[in-house]
């Protein structure tokens, strides 16, 4: 589970960097990369939820 949390943290940092580039500099390609990161984060967060629920049983 620790490895999954590290992956989520790294992906969120990537998202933050790309989203900031789009918002501050108007970089359209960064916006595309940020949206791609959100899809990856969604999958990882669902996996975290599943893993977390199993761990509490």
C-alpha positions, 0 to 999 in steps of 0.5 A: 500500500505504501508503494501505491501512495508513493505513486499517487503522490508522484502523479499528483505532483506531475499533475500540479506541474502541468496544470500550473504550466497551463494556468500561468503560461497558457501552455495547451500541451500542458493542459492535455498532459494534466488531463491525462494525469487526472485519468491516471490518478482516478484509477490509482485512487480507486485502487487505493480505496479498494486496498484500504477497505480490504486492509480494514477488514 
